[in-house]
């Protein structure tokens, strides 16, 4: 496998853009005119041209979200729903640490309850980090408040979690969703019924690539 296949085309790379591909390659390699070489290579990548959308700048939130000061203290939760069934699952829970921009992708059901979401959070999020102080979601304040209540009950703790509702969450989470969908389009089977098996690699490839906003 050559350098570009390893750092751009392989599932652990996930067909990143020019900047992230360049950063991945520079970890181990350096040669003259590599920037232009990578630019030319990516412009001829058929999977990228076929599956990646043109990004349009979104209008900002009326009230910008406060930037957290520590990792995993403030989370953004979003759902990608109505996907083709994969292992009888039809949705993906997207969790973003708003400080480090690291992500966790979890297969789920579109009809998920607050109780089930609390158990998923314990199994997949809380086990890797800490209990957050605030959560931003697009599921509505009543649902998020119920989720936080169920989470605290399961952990047998008493703590008030700050919750916020934004109809389209924040732009960072929207961008994560777009990258996730693009990755799956490039690697899932023709029938699109195996996307749940690709989520661990998608998560790794995203977290392994340096996010420009964390520099």
Secondary structure, 3 states (H helix, E strand, C coil): CCHHHHHHHCCCCCCCCHHHHHHHHHCCCCCCCHHHHHHHHHHCCHHHHHHCCCCCCCCCCCCCCCCCCCCCCEEEEEEECCCCCECCECEEEEEEECCCCCEEEEEECCCCCHHHHHHHHHHHHHCCCCCCCEEEECCCHHHHHHHHHHHHHHHCCCCCCEEEECCCCCHHHHHHHHHHHHHHHHHCCCCCCCHHHHHHHHHHHHHHCCCHHHC
